[in-house]
Amino acid sequence: MNDRKGLLSSRLLCLMASLILLAACSANPRQSTTTTGVAAAGDNKDNYVIGAGDVLQVFVWGHDDLSTEVSVRPDGYISTPLVEDMQAAGRTPTELARAVEARLGEYVRSPTVTIIVQTFVGEYDQQIRVVGQAAEPKSLNYRAGMTLLDVMIAVGGLSELSAGNRAKVIRKENGLEKTIKVRLEDLLNKGDMRQNIRMKPGDVLIIPESIF
């Protein structure tokens, strides 16, 4: 009888210890931080939107005769084997792949399609425009993770007449226009990485001319 009570007590102690350990893991701040970080990464996910002029690789698994490389026409449409006049512009590669699968499903059993963007142009609001006193002012194709320093390298830096520390980024968020002041001379000449903000599709970088 005493042996049975001792065994029962041991089991209860083990159960209590397991519950305490589980509670401690649930309250672990490191675990909570990791979860928050994953959610934040998902919130910042960049989905490239296809635009006219993009070159797409359309790969149909198990059907080499249906796989092809195609350019998005100025009207935003593409044509591939068995799929004529499919709208591509304004869609992400994943959205377009599902649409092509639906169309191919009329001829092929359970097609699996992958769309890979080979050459990026993107829609107008997916580009980054640099105006004013850059060495080579121009529009740039947005890339995921692009920073202000990446943009300045792409446009060849500042011109001799620039007032880089009075530059600003114009950004539209939720239908509202937002102005972000950036000190380009400090970024490029002093290595002040606090100025190296992350760019977003549709940003306009304005670099004014020096008054001196």
NUDO-295698 format. One record per residue: x negated, y negated, z of N, C-alpha, C in turn. Coordinates in pm, 1 decimal, m for minus. Atoms other than C-alpha are relative to their C-alpha. Layout:
! residues N
      n.c1      n.c2      n.c3     ca.c1     ca.c2     ca.c3      c.c1      c.c2      c.c3
         X         Y         Z         X         Y         Z         X         Y         Z
...
END
This chain:
! residues 212
      n.c1      n.c2      n.c3     ca.c1     ca.c2     ca.c3      c.c1      c.c2      c.c3
     m82.9     120.4       0.0       0.0       0.0       0.0     m86.5    m125.6       0.0
      91.0     114.0      m6.4    m282.1    m238.5      96.0     m74.7     m18.7    m131.3
      68.5       9.0     128.7    m457.7    m152.0    m231.1      86.4     m68.6    m104.2
     m92.0      61.0      96.4    m148.3    m249.9    m428.7      11.3    m149.8      25.4
      m7.7     142.9     m31.8    m124.0    m582.2    m242.6    m127.4     m72.4     m43.2
     126.3      61.6      39.6    m490.6    m648.0    m306.1      m9.0     m17.9    m150.1
       0.5       8.1     145.4    m452.5    m573.5    m675.2      90.7    m111.5     m49.0
     m93.5     105.0      38.5    m148.1    m800.6    m697.0     m59.0    m137.6      27.6
      61.4     128.3     m35.0    m334.6   m1081.7    m521.7    m108.3     m38.1    m101.1
     106.2      26.0      97.7    m626.2   m1047.1    m760.9      57.4     m48.1    m132.0
     m63.1      39.8     125.8    m396.8   m1069.4   m1059.9      55.8    m141.5       7.7
     m53.1     134.6     m17.0    m226.9   m1380.2    m918.2    m110.9    m103.9      m4.5
     113.0      91.4       1.4    m564.7   m1544.1    m859.8     m52.4     m21.5    m142.0
      46.4      10.7     138.8    m672.0   m1469.1   m1217.9      94.5     m85.0     m83.4
     m99.8      76.0      73.7    m345.4   m1609.0   m1352.2      m9.5    m148.4      32.9
      11.5     138.4     m42.2    m383.8   m1927.4   m1147.6    m125.1     m65.2     m59.6
     124.8      53.6      55.8    m741.9   m1970.5   m1263.9      16.0     m28.7    m148.6
     m21.9      20.3     142.8    m632.8   m1931.9   m1627.0      83.9    m124.4     m26.8
     m85.6     116.9      16.4    m359.5   m2192.7   m1585.5     m76.2    m129.1      26.3
      80.1     118.5     m31.6    m601.9   m2438.7   m1425.2     m95.0     m32.3    m114.3
      92.4      19.6     111.1    m853.8   m2385.7   m1707.0      72.3     m54.7    m121.9
     m77.3      46.7     114.4    m582.8   m2435.0   m1970.1      38.9    m145.7      15.7
     m36.8     139.7     m25.0    m466.7   m2758.3   m1806.3    m119.2     m92.0     m18.1
     120.5      81.3      13.8    m823.3   m2885.7   m1793.6     m34.7     m21.4    m145.2
      29.6      12.3     143.0    m873.1   m2816.8   m2165.0      95.3     m97.1     m68.2
     m99.6      87.8      61.5    m548.5   m2995.7   m2250.4     m27.8    m145.5      31.9
      28.3     137.6     m40.7    m663.0   m3302.4   m2059.4    m138.4     m45.7     m39.3
     137.6      32.2      37.9   m1014.5   m3295.2   m2202.7      m2.1    m120.5     m92.2
      m0.2     118.9      85.0   m1081.0   m3644.9   m2338.6     m67.5      20.8    m133.0
      68.0     m24.6     127.0   m1318.2   m3511.7   m2604.1      94.8      62.4     m99.7
     m96.2     m63.3      90.1   m1044.1   m3294.6   m2745.1     102.0    m102.4     m49.5
     m96.1     101.9      38.8    m801.3   m3588.7   m2744.9     m59.1     m94.6    m103.4
      66.0      89.7      93.9   m1054.8   m3810.9   m2923.6     m11.2      62.8    m137.4
      12.4     m69.0     127.8   m1110.9   m3549.3   m3192.0     131.6       0.6     m75.0
    m131.4      m1.5      62.9    m739.2   m3521.7   m3257.6      34.3    m136.8     m58.0
     m26.5     134.7      48.4    m708.7   m3898.2   m3286.7     m81.7     m30.4    m123.6
      86.3      23.5     114.3   m1002.6   m3906.0   m3522.9      52.0      66.7    m125.4
     m55.8     m70.2     115.6    m843.1   m3646.9   m3751.2     120.4     m74.8     m54.0
    m117.7      74.2      44.8    m519.3   m3842.9   m3759.8     m40.3    m128.0     m70.6
      43.8     124.4      62.0    m705.7   m4163.1   m3838.0     m56.2      25.3    m138.5
      55.7     m32.1     131.1    m893.6   m3995.1   m4120.4     110.8      26.0    m100.0
    m111.7     m25.9      89.6    m564.5   m3877.1   m4268.1      70.7    m127.7     m41.2
     m66.4     125.3      31.3    m417.0   m4225.8   m4242.2     m76.4     m80.2    m102.9
      83.6      77.9      89.6    m713.5   m4367.7   m4437.9     m30.8      71.9    m130.6
      27.5     m78.0     119.9    m704.7   m4110.4   m4712.6      25.7     m82.8    m125.2
     m11.3      74.3     124.2    m760.6   m4260.5   m5054.2      53.2      91.4    m109.3
     m57.5     m76.3     109.1    m537.5   m4133.0   m5336.3     m17.0     m79.2    m128.2
      25.3      70.2     126.1    m667.5   m4235.7   m5678.6     122.5       8.3     m89.3
    m113.4       6.4      91.7    m394.7   m4346.2   m5916.4     m54.0     m10.4    m141.8
      46.6      m6.2     138.6    m450.6   m4260.1   m6282.4      46.5    m123.3     m77.0
     m34.3     115.9      82.6    m456.8   m4548.3   m6530.4     m34.0      24.0    m145.6
      29.6      m9.3     143.2    m473.7   m4603.3   m6904.7    m150.8      m6.4     m21.3
     143.1      m4.1      28.0    m817.8   m4520.6   m7042.3     m74.9     105.4      77.9
      64.5    m107.3     m75.4    m897.0   m4255.2   m6782.3     m13.8     124.4     m87.8
      19.5    m127.7      69.4   m1038.1   m3929.7   m6919.3      25.2     111.6     100.5
     m43.2    m105.0     m91.0    m876.9   m3624.7   m6762.4     m39.7     137.4     m51.5
      20.7    m141.4      31.1    m979.9   m3260.6   m6752.8     122.2      75.4      51.7
    m120.5     m76.1     m35.3    m661.6   m3052.5   m6756.5     m36.8     147.3      m7.1
      40.6    m140.2      m5.9    m742.7   m2699.6   m6642.5     118.2      85.7      42.4
    m109.6     m92.9     m28.3    m475.9   m2427.9   m6659.0     m62.4     135.7      29.7
      64.5    m123.7     m43.0    m592.1   m2124.3   m6463.4      49.1     119.4     m82.2
     m31.9    m120.0      76.8    m609.7   m1811.4   m6679.3      47.0     m26.5    m140.5
     m46.5      34.8     134.7    m518.4   m2000.2   m6997.4     m96.6    m101.8     m60.5
      98.8      89.7      59.4    m825.4   m2142.3   m7167.8      56.0     m73.5    m121.1
     m57.7      63.3     118.9    m617.3   m2217.5   m7475.9      87.3    m120.2      34.8
     m82.5     112.4     m43.7    m404.0   m2458.4   m7271.1     m81.0    m105.1      75.7
      86.6      94.2     m71.4    m695.0   m2625.3   m7091.2     m66.7     m93.5    m100.3
      54.5      97.9      94.4    m828.0   m2943.7   m7247.9     m47.5    m124.0      73.7
      38.2     132.2     m50.4    m986.0   m3283.7   m7195.6      75.0    m103.6     m81.8
     m86.7      94.4      69.8    m765.4   m3577.5   m7280.4     m14.9    m138.8      61.4
       2.7     138.9     m47.5    m770.4   m3957.5   m7257.4     143.2     m49.1      19.2
    m131.7      59.3     m22.5    m475.8   m4146.4   m7112.3      18.4    m114.2     m99.3
     m24.2      99.4     104.6    m327.2   m4353.2   m7393.2      33.3    m136.3      60.4
     m34.9     133.8     m50.8    m269.0   m4730.8   m7362.5     141.8      m8.0      56.0
    m137.0       2.0     m52.4     100.0   m4654.9   m7304.8      14.0      81.7     128.5
      m2.2     m73.3    m126.4       3.6   m4440.5   m7002.8      35.0     146.2     m11.0
     m41.0    m138.5      19.6      96.3   m4105.1   m7156.3    m116.2      86.0     m50.6
      94.7     m96.3      56.1    m101.2   m3791.3   m7245.0      77.7     108.8     m72.4
     m55.9    m117.7      66.0     m37.4   m3494.2   m7469.1    m103.1     111.3       7.3
      85.7    m117.9      m8.6    m182.4   m3147.4   m7410.3      72.7     115.4     m67.2
     m68.7    m113.9      60.5    m108.2   m2805.5   m7562.4     128.3      36.1      75.9
    m133.8     m30.6     m50.1     264.8   m2735.0   m7506.3      61.0    m112.2      83.6
     m53.0     112.5     m78.9     303.7   m3065.1   m7318.8     m21.1    m128.6     m79.6
       9.0     122.5      78.2     383.1   m3370.2   m7529.5      55.9    m117.7      79.0
     m46.4     126.1     m57.6     415.2   m3726.8   m7402.9      37.5      13.0     147.9
     m16.5      m7.9    m145.3     371.0   m3669.7   m7030.4     m57.9    m126.5      61.4
      49.1     120.8     m64.9     342.6   m3985.2   m6821.1    m109.1      35.4     100.3
     112.4     m24.6     m90.5       4.2   m3989.5   m6646.0     m30.3    m122.7      84.8
      30.8     123.3     m73.0     m53.8   m4354.2   m6550.3      99.8     m21.3     113.0
     m86.3      22.3    m116.1      80.7   m4439.9   m6206.6      15.1     120.9      88.8
      m5.8    m121.8     m80.7      44.7   m4083.3   m6078.9    m138.6      35.4      53.2
     126.6     m54.0     m47.0    m223.9   m3923.8   m5866.3     m28.4     127.8     m77.9
      29.6    m125.7      69.7    m406.7   m3624.0   m6016.7      86.0     116.4      48.2
     m82.9    m109.1     m53.4    m211.5   m3392.5   m5785.8     143.0      m9.8     m51.0
    m136.8      18.5      50.3     123.5   m3542.5   m5887.1       9.3      37.9    m146.8
      m1.6     m33.1     141.9      34.3   m3510.7   m6253.7     m11.9     150.5     m21.1
      15.5    m145.1      13.0     m77.9   m3150.4   m6208.1     132.0      71.8      24.0
    m129.5     m64.0     m27.1     259.0   m3058.6   m6054.5      98.5     m23.9    m114.6
     m90.6      30.7     111.2     443.7   m3233.8   m6339.6     m33.9      84.7    m121.6
      41.3     m84.2     112.6     239.2   m3046.7   m6601.5      40.3     144.9      25.3
     m43.1    m136.9     m34.1     308.0   m2718.8   m6419.5     148.2      19.1     m28.8
    m144.5     m10.4      23.7     681.6   m2788.9   m6434.1      31.0       9.6    m148.1
     m23.4      m4.8     144.4     664.0   m2854.0   m6807.9     m49.9     131.7     m60.0
      54.6    m125.5      51.8     442.4   m2551.7   m6877.3      82.4     120.2      44.7
     m81.4    m109.6     m51.3     675.9   m2335.7   m6669.2     108.7      44.5     m96.5
     m98.5     m37.1     101.0     912.4   m2339.7   m6965.9     m56.8     103.0     m97.3
      64.7     m88.5      96.4     655.8   m2137.7   m7164.4     m90.6     103.9      66.0
      96.6     m86.5     m67.5     414.3   m1981.4   m6913.5      53.1      35.1     138.6
     m50.5     m43.6    m130.3     496.6   m1778.7   m6606.4     m92.7     m48.7     111.8
      70.1      48.5    m120.0     391.0   m1952.7   m6280.1    m136.8     m59.9     m31.4
     130.0      60.3      33.1     119.1   m2177.5   m6426.8     m59.1     m73.4     120.7
      72.0      75.2    m102.7    m144.4   m2326.7   m6195.3     m92.1     m98.3     m69.8
      71.1     105.3      72.1    m285.3   m2658.0   m6310.6     m83.6     m83.7      96.6
      86.2      91.6     m73.7    m576.1   m2866.2   m6182.1     m37.1    m115.8     m91.1
      35.9     120.2      75.3    m634.8   m3224.1   m6298.6    m124.1     m61.6      64.1
     123.2      63.3     m47.6    m986.3   m3367.6   m6266.5     m22.9    m125.8     m82.4
      26.7     125.9      70.4   m1053.2   m3732.4   m6350.6    m149.3      m5.7     m31.3
     140.3      m0.2      43.0   m1375.8   m3734.3   m6552.5     m56.1    m141.6      m9.4
      41.4     138.9      13.9   m1395.5   m4106.8   m6633.1     107.9     m88.2      61.3
     m95.9      80.0     m75.0   m1232.4   m4359.8   m6402.7      13.6    m139.7     m58.6
     m30.7     138.3      32.2   m1066.3   m4680.1   m6514.1     102.8     m50.7     100.7
    m100.2      32.9    m101.9    m755.3   m4689.1   m6298.8      93.1    m111.5     m43.1
     m92.8     108.9      25.6    m459.5   m4921.1   m6295.2     m59.5    m131.6      48.9
      51.2     132.4     m32.1    m511.5   m5293.9   m6259.6     m11.0     m20.9     150.7
       2.2      21.4    m144.4    m420.8   m5294.5   m5890.5     m86.5     101.2      73.3
      94.9     m93.2     m59.4    m669.4   m5013.0   m5831.5    m143.9     m49.2     m17.0
     133.1      51.8      26.2    m964.1   m5226.4   m5944.0     m39.2    m104.5     103.6
      52.1     107.2     m84.2   m1183.4   m5467.1   m5749.7     m56.6    m105.8     m92.7
      44.1     108.1      87.4   m1237.5   m5804.9   m5916.3     m94.4     m93.9      75.5
      98.6      91.8     m56.8   m1539.2   m6023.8   m5847.6      m4.3    m123.5     m89.2
      m4.0     123.7      77.3   m1506.6   m6387.4   m5957.5     m88.7    m104.7      66.8
      83.5     105.4     m54.6   m1724.7   m6693.2   m5916.6    m147.7      25.7     m21.9
     144.5       3.9      15.2   m2097.2   m6707.3   m5855.0     m69.4     132.2      36.1
      76.2    m125.4      m3.0   m2201.6   m6344.1   m5883.4     m90.6      m0.2    m122.1
      88.7      m6.6     116.7   m2485.9   m6257.1   m6117.1      75.6      48.8    m122.3
     m80.4     m54.1     109.7   m2238.3   m6059.0   m6330.6     144.1      17.1      47.4
    m140.2     m13.1     m43.2   m1875.9   m6135.6   m6235.5      75.7      96.6     m90.8
     m74.5     m97.4      80.5   m1650.2   m5851.2   m6347.7      96.4      78.5      87.4
     m89.5     m92.3     m69.9   m1381.5   m5598.6   m6255.9     m69.4     134.4      13.9
      63.3    m128.3     m28.2   m1498.7   m5275.1   m6097.6     105.6     106.3      25.3
     m88.8    m111.6     m31.5   m1332.8   m4936.9   m6082.6     m17.1      35.7     146.4
       6.5     m32.5    m142.0   m1245.9   m4863.6   m5721.3     m41.2     145.4      20.4
      39.2    m135.1     m40.9   m1412.9   m4562.2   m5561.4      27.2      15.8     147.9
     m28.7     m25.6    m140.8   m1315.7   m4402.6   m5233.6    m122.8     m28.6      84.8
     109.4      30.8     m90.0   m1528.4   m4537.2   m4950.5     m85.4    m117.5     m43.2
      80.1     111.8      51.2   m1656.3   m4837.0   m5151.7      m7.7    m111.8     103.5
      20.9     109.3     m94.1   m1804.9   m5114.4   m4937.6     m35.0    m128.9     m74.9
      35.8     128.5      59.1   m1881.5   m5480.8   m4996.5    m140.9       3.8     m58.5
     136.2     m11.1      51.9   m2250.2   m5395.5   m5039.4      m1.7      74.9    m133.4
     m10.2     m71.8     127.4   m2161.0   m5144.5   m5312.2      44.8     m93.9    m111.5
     m50.6      94.8      99.2   m1969.7   m5418.9   m5491.0    m109.0     m96.9     m42.8
     104.1      97.6      32.5   m2257.4   m5666.0   m5469.0    m112.4      62.1     m82.6
     100.3     m69.2      81.6   m2501.9   m5410.6   m5606.5      50.3      14.8    m142.9
     m57.3     m22.1     133.1   m2265.8   m5341.7   m5897.6       3.3    m128.1     m83.0
      m6.9     126.9      75.0   m2244.8   m5713.3   m5990.2    m135.3     m70.7      m2.8
     135.0      55.7      10.5   m2619.0   m5772.6   m5958.1     m35.7    m102.8     104.1
      30.0      96.0    m105.3   m2608.0   m5979.9   m5640.9      58.9    m137.3     m27.0
     m49.2     137.4      10.5   m2553.7   m6354.8   m5610.3     m73.2     m76.0    m109.5
      66.2      89.4      95.9   m2624.8   m6619.6   m5871.2     m79.1    m105.5      76.7
      81.2     103.3     m64.3   m2867.0   m6904.9   m5801.0      84.8    m115.0      53.0
     m85.8     111.9     m39.9   m2576.9   m7147.4   m5761.8     103.4      38.8     105.2
    m104.8     m50.6     m88.3   m2377.4   m6938.7   m5514.2     m11.3     m55.5     141.4
      m7.4      26.5    m143.7   m2267.9   m7028.6   m5165.1      52.8     127.9      63.3
     m42.1    m134.3     m39.4   m2261.6   m6666.7   m5054.3      62.7      10.0     136.2
     m55.1      m7.0    m135.6   m2184.7   m6734.1   m4690.7     138.0     m64.0      11.5
    m137.5      52.0       0.9   m1859.1   m6905.5   m4790.6      91.8      85.8     m87.7
     m80.3     m90.9      82.8   m1730.8   m6608.3   m4987.7     118.8      53.1      80.1
    m117.4     m57.1     m66.4   m1398.0   m6446.3   m4913.5      60.6     110.3     m85.0
     m71.4    m109.7      65.2   m1202.5   m6133.9   m4997.4     149.0     m25.9      15.4
    m145.2      15.7      m1.6    m837.1   m6176.2   m5091.4      61.2     139.1     m13.4
     m57.8    m135.0      m4.9    m635.7   m5867.6   m5004.9     150.4      m8.6      23.3
    m144.4      m6.5     m21.1    m266.6   m5786.3   m5030.5      34.6     123.0      83.1
     m43.1    m108.3     m87.5    m119.1   m5577.6   m4749.8     146.5     m20.2      35.5
    m143.2       5.8     m29.6     251.3   m5502.9   m4714.0      66.9    m123.2     m63.1
     m59.9     111.5      72.0     333.2   m5770.3   m4971.0     m50.7    m136.7      41.3
      53.9     127.2     m47.5     138.4   m6040.6   m4783.6    m145.7     m14.1     m40.4
     137.9      26.7      39.1    m187.4   m6205.5   m4889.7     m84.3     m29.7     123.3
      89.5      13.8    m114.4    m473.9   m6181.8   m4642.7    m136.6     m45.1     m48.0
     133.1      51.2      34.1    m804.4   m6373.7   m4653.8    m101.5      47.6     102.9
     106.4     m49.1     m86.9   m1119.3   m6215.4   m4511.8    m128.9     m73.2     m36.3
     123.9      73.2      25.2   m1425.9   m6440.3   m4481.2    m119.5      93.4      14.9
     120.0     m85.0      m3.9   m1757.9   m6269.3   m4556.9    m123.0     m85.5     m28.6
     125.5      73.6      15.6   m2115.9   m6396.1   m4535.5     m95.5      86.4     m82.8
      75.5     m85.3      91.2   m2280.6   m6245.1   m4840.7    m150.9     m22.3      10.3
     143.3      25.8     m12.8   m2617.9   m6416.7   m4794.5     m57.1      72.7     121.7
      45.5     m71.3    m119.8   m2644.4   m6272.4   m4443.8      m5.5     149.9     m25.1
      m1.9    m142.3      31.6   m2551.7   m5929.4   m4577.2    m118.4      38.7     m87.0
     102.0     m37.2      98.0   m2795.3   m5931.2   m4868.5    m141.0     m38.9      42.0
     133.9      50.0     m32.3   m3084.7   m6133.1   m4727.3     m46.1      34.4     141.2
      35.8     m26.6    m138.8   m3071.0   m6056.3   m4356.1      39.8     140.1      46.1
     m40.6    m135.7     m35.8   m2920.3   m5709.1   m4360.6     104.7       5.4     109.5
    m105.9       3.7    m101.3   m2625.1   m5810.7   m4142.1     113.0      93.0     m43.3
     m96.6    m100.0      44.3   m2419.5   m5495.4   m4181.5     139.3     m21.7      57.7
    m134.4      33.0     m48.1   m2132.9   m5646.4   m3985.2      84.7     m58.9    m112.4
     m70.8      57.1     114.6   m2044.1   m5817.4   m4313.4      39.2     105.9    m103.3
     m20.6    m104.4     100.6   m2034.7   m5486.0   m4500.7     134.7      68.8      20.1
    m134.1     m52.7     m22.3   m1659.7   m5437.7   m4487.0      34.3     104.9    m105.1
     m47.6     m99.4      96.0   m1483.9   m5148.4   m4654.9     100.3     m65.4     m93.7
     m88.2      58.9      99.7   m1315.1   m5254.2   m4977.1     122.9      87.7     m22.0
    m122.7     m71.8      30.3    m964.2   m5156.9   m5083.0      42.6     m29.1    m143.5
     m45.8      23.5     137.4    m802.0   m5119.2   m5424.7      78.2    m130.6      m9.8
     m69.9     125.6      19.6    m683.5   m5453.1   m5558.9     m66.7    m120.1      63.7
      69.9     112.2     m62.8    m927.8   m5664.6   m5355.0     m59.0     m93.4    m104.7
      63.9     100.8      84.8   m1052.7   m5988.9   m5512.3    m108.1     m68.5      84.8
     110.5      65.1     m68.4   m1395.8   m6113.9   m5402.0     m29.1    m131.5     m71.4
      22.8     132.4      56.8   m1434.9   m6488.9   m5456.6    m128.3     m57.2      59.5
     127.9      55.8     m42.6   m1785.1   m6637.4   m5443.0      m7.9    m143.2     m50.1
       0.0     139.6      45.4   m1785.0   m7017.9   m5449.8    m137.1     m50.0     m40.5
     125.0      61.5      42.1   m2048.3   m7244.6   m5599.5     m49.8     m93.3     110.1
      58.4      90.1     m98.8   m2286.4   m7432.6   m5373.7      21.6    m144.7     m42.0
     m25.3     141.2      29.6   m2214.5   m7805.3   m5347.9    m131.8     m75.8      m7.9
     131.0      66.0       4.9   m2589.1   m7882.3   m5330.8     m71.5      36.2    m128.6
END
